[in-house]
């Protein structure tokens, strides 16, 4: 396993409650390096973080690792099988002062790379 994938695996294993379920896959193509991450369903919140902050930090660190090796490194966090996301709320349906819940796809989509 390459150092970038090994880095992701070690960091994520320190964050989660089920480190044995962490799986990292690394693929290289013309776009650069893609690191796919699979974790236990119960650990998704820890990996994504509030408003995607942990995932964003991981991606930032991977960019630095990639820059040192003249490579573009991207992180994909796979949604676990059987995970149940809350139903999407309509934007107008949120009460004033109530924070709208985002789905995993929305949070990850909001993260700038």
Secondary structure, DSSP 8 states (H G I E B T S, - for coil): --HHHHHHHHHHHHH-S-GGG-EEEEEEETTEEEEEEE--GGGHHHHH-GGGHHHHHHHHHHHHHHHHTT--EEEEE---TT--------GGGS-TT------HHHHHHH---
